[in-house]
Structures are given as C-alpha cells and as structure tokens.
C-alpha cells in the first residue's frame, strides 16, 4: 500500500509549490462524525454477547453450541427442534446475517482437510476450516484453490454462504469451486448434494446465507499448487480505466483502489511465476498507512481554496515509493492483513458497467464534498450458475466502499447506494445494504427458486433471524 514513511516525511507545504494558490474548493468538514455506539456489554448472570469483527452487529444468544462431530450436530439440532438458531463463522460479515437471540452454532471444531484426490484435483474439507488454515494445508498436499479472497479470516462455510470472491475476470468466486457439499438441516438430517444429486439444493446451498442448514463438509475443485508475483503501483485513474480491457486480459488477477478527491489509483497486478523462481519482496506494504492518509486529509482537505489540491499533492508525493513486489505461494500472495477496522458496502454491477459506475461514484463524492478518503476497491469476477451469487448468469465488476469503524458510515453509504442500484448492482450478502425482497427478486433470476428450496428445507423458519426474515419478504410471517 502507500508507503507510510514517505507520507509522513513529505511536507504538504513543500508539495504546494508555486501552483499552490489555485482556486479549488475544499470539503466543508473533515469527517462524517463519530460512529454510532454499539452497546453489547457483558453483564453477570445474563447471556454473553456476540459481536462481529467490525463491531457494528451484535446479539445476546441464549445458547452457543460447538459440536465436535456431524453426529453431535444432528443430535443438537433435533434436541433444539423448536428454537431459532443461526450458524456463525468468523464474524467477518458487516450485515446482520448472524445475530439471534436463539442458539448460535459454531463449526470451529469441524475443521481441517478430510481427504484429497490428486488425480481428480479435489479436496474434501470441514466447513469450519478457516481460510488462513486451508491455504497451507492444501499446499502440503501440493494443491491450491484457483483463487483466494483478499481476506482469509473467514470459515470456509461462511465464505461460501456469502459468495466471497477474489479478483480475476476469468476466475470465479469460492462458491464456484464447490462440486459437492453436505449440510445438516434444521431437522437434524445430513444431506449431500451436487450438480447431479439434489441439484436444486446444490444451486441454492452454494450461496445459502446460512438459511438452508449448517454446512459441514465441502468438496472443492483444486489445482496444482502454484506461485504468484504481485506488483502494486500508484497510477493515474484515467489511464487505468482507458486500458481496462487490456488489463483484464493481460493479468490473471487485476484490481485497483481509487482514492477519492484525487486522480490516482493503487493498481494491483498478480500473475503466475515459475515454481523455481526465487521468492521476492520489494518495497513496504503497510496496512496502517490509511490512518496517515486520513490525517493528511483532515489537515489539508478543509483548507480554504487549496485543500483538495494540497491533499492531491500529498498523495502524489507519497506515491513516489509506493511500488511493491511480492511473490510466493498463491494463498499467501493473494491474501492480505487487514488490521484497520472498517465498515463496508459492496455491490456487483454487470462487468461492462464497472467504469461508468465508479466514475459516477467518484464524481458524487467530489460534487457533494463528502469527506471520505478510504480507497474504493474495484474487482472483476467470472459468471456462474449459483442462484444467489452476485455473479449468477453474468460476469461482474465488484465495487466496494469503506468507512473507518470509528466514523459514521450511514450518510456516505446512503449517497452511493442509489448509484449502485442505477447500474443494476447486486449487494454482497455479507456487507451492508438496504435492499428488500422486492428489489432483490428483480436482480436475481432464481430468487423465487431459492425461496422455494428454503421453505422446503426449513418451513418453520428456524434458521431465520430478523434480517433474513425481512430479506426474504417474510415479515409478518416469522416462521416462513
């Protein structure tokens, strides 16, 4: 990312130069104000609270269970036949997909690789396996997933359930790598499904939002382990967008982060290298540098007349030395540490609409003088046939907006969400959005098919919470 030392040592006074007094207006405020508090404190004698990673969702579950086997899980489901329940993974979703006052079911103890097949290039994995465990474990068998998301804290089951994805126009989401899975239904029955066995359940459960059952086992398509080299560089955004088709074709993985209130983007290109090539690291990737960028904006962006110009110049100077090169096993190169808490909204628009959607977002931020500096993430993913996948029957361009966890995101996200909707964007299920059943039914061609499967598996609505009840249009009929 941006080199923190360069950002700190480059004085904004020197960056202004003789052209400093340009008639550019600045934002009227330096931040969106503090985040709304989330009060889920432990009180002796009361249920222990559950809070997600971003600390914007929480609940007081009556019970928590962590079965050590599928048999135990099924018995627990049968024993709790009348209560509400929700599966929980790593708690990395920003949406209210997990909270319940019923029972939280964790599959953390169902983790690790069950078996591999080097001839078929497949691996059977327990659903509770964390992605950061899965990469090295597969590598020990000489295997790898074809792609990885940017963050690897999630459980495999949780990542599949929300159609988590990485970058690569010719590469699918994690859900698209599933060739078979086993779920424990609310009735305590184990069902294994695939494209040839229970295909409707398979098409629904590969991105099922935890509304169909508890995913216990996943059989994944894999490939031989391979190495990648990833480069980052700050470049003019206009040049990146003008060459977007060539970038998608030339690079196995291509993505960028556009800096609001500037004309720059951090471009990330990742491509295979020979297994015998030496592991190389060049430059400094600092995941906390975003704090220094915020500090620079808060000091410069609100200056009368020259604020935006000064901030742009600081980014330009910081970009000198932002280039990095990292190579190594695919699972280590494609995933990154994320130590700065944030909240996120991501929509996937049809691939061809990506540049226009991004430009309109940046234009609105500038025109409305929205005081946000968190980079906007831009990625491509191949289409699939998974009913609730954001990429169902169309290739997608995923655009993500973020806000620091200590700042209020609501006004900013409310300004940008209508732009996503204008371009027929589909929301990421694990991230913040405001769409309901009617709007979603117009975006997903198999929406009604999914609801029919959900109702057949869980007619009493035991796996629903308030968020999913509203999402599926079941408000007023809490039990489905």
C-alpha positions, 0 to 999 in steps of 0.5 A: 500500500502507500508507503507510510514513511514517505507520507509522513516525511513529505511536507504538504507545504513543500508539495504546494509549490508555486501552483499552490494558490489555485482556486479549488474548493475544499470539503466543508468538514473533515469527517462524517462524525463519530460512529454510532455506539454499539452497546453489547456489554457483558453483564453477570448472570445474563447471556454473553454477547456476540459481536462481529469483527467490525463491531457494528452487529451484535446479539445476546444468544441464549445458547452457543453450541460447538459440536465436535462431530456431524453426529453431535450436530444432528443430535443438537439440532433435533434436541433444539427442534423448536428454537431459532438458531443461526450458524456463525463463522468468523464474524467477518460479515458487516450485515446482520446475517448472524445475530439471534437471540436463539442458539448460535452454532459454531463449526470451529471444531469441524475443521481441517482437510478430510481427504484429497484426490490428486488425480481428480484435483479435489479436496474434501474439507470441514466447513469450519476450516478457516481460510488462513488454515486451508491455504497451507494445508492444501499446499502440503498436499501440493494443491491450491484453490484457483483463487483466494479472497483478499481476506482469509479470516473467514470459515470456509462455510461462511465464505461460501454462504456469502459468495466471497470472491477474489479478483480475476475476470476469468476466475470465479468466486469460492462458491464456484469451486464447490462440486459437492457439499453436505449440510445438516438441516434444521431437522437434524438430517445430513444431506449431500448434494451436487450438480447431479444429486439434489441439484436444486439444493446444490444451486441454492446451498452454494450461496445459502446465507446460512438459511438452508442448514449448517454446512459441514463438509465441502468438496472443492475443485483444486489445482496444482499448487502454484506461485504468484508475483504481485506488483502494486503501483500508484497510477493515474485513474484515467489511464487505468480505466482507458486500458481496462480491457487490456488489463483484464486480459493481460493479468490473471488477477487485476484490481485497483483502489481509487482514492477519492478527491484525487486522480490516482489509483493503487493498481494491483497486478498478480500473475503466475511465476515459475515454481523455481523462481526465487521468492521476492519482496520489494518495497513496504506494504503497510496496512496502517498507512490509511490512518496517515492518509486520513490525517493528511486529509483532515489537515489539508482537505478543509483548507480554504481554496487549496485543500483538495489540491494540497491533499492531491499533492500529498498523495502524489508525493507519497506515491513516489515509493509506493511500488511493491513486489511480492511473490510466493505461494498463491494463498499467501500472495493473494491474501492480505492483513487487514488490521484497520477496522472498517465498515463496508458496502459492496455491490456487483454491477454487470462487468461492462458497467464497472467504469461508468459506475465508479466514475459516477461514484467518484464524481458524487463524492467530489460534487457533494464534498463528502469527506471520505478518503478510504480507497474504493476497491474495484474487482472483476469476477467470472459468471456462474450458475449459483442462484444467489451469487452476485455473479449468477448468469453474468460476469461482474465488476465488484465495487466496494466502499469503506468507512473507518469503524470509528466514523459514521458510515450511514450518510456516505453509504446512503449517497452511493447506494442509489448509484449502485442500484442505477447500474443494476448492482447486486449487494454482497450478502455479507456487507451492508445494504438496504435492499428488500425482497422486492428489489432483490427478486428483480436482480436475481433470476432464481430468487423465487427458486431459492425461496422455494428450496428454503421453505422446503428445507426449513418451513418453520423458519428456524434458521431465520433471524430478523434480517433474513426474515425481512430479506426474504419478504417474510415479515409478518410471517416469522416462521416462513 
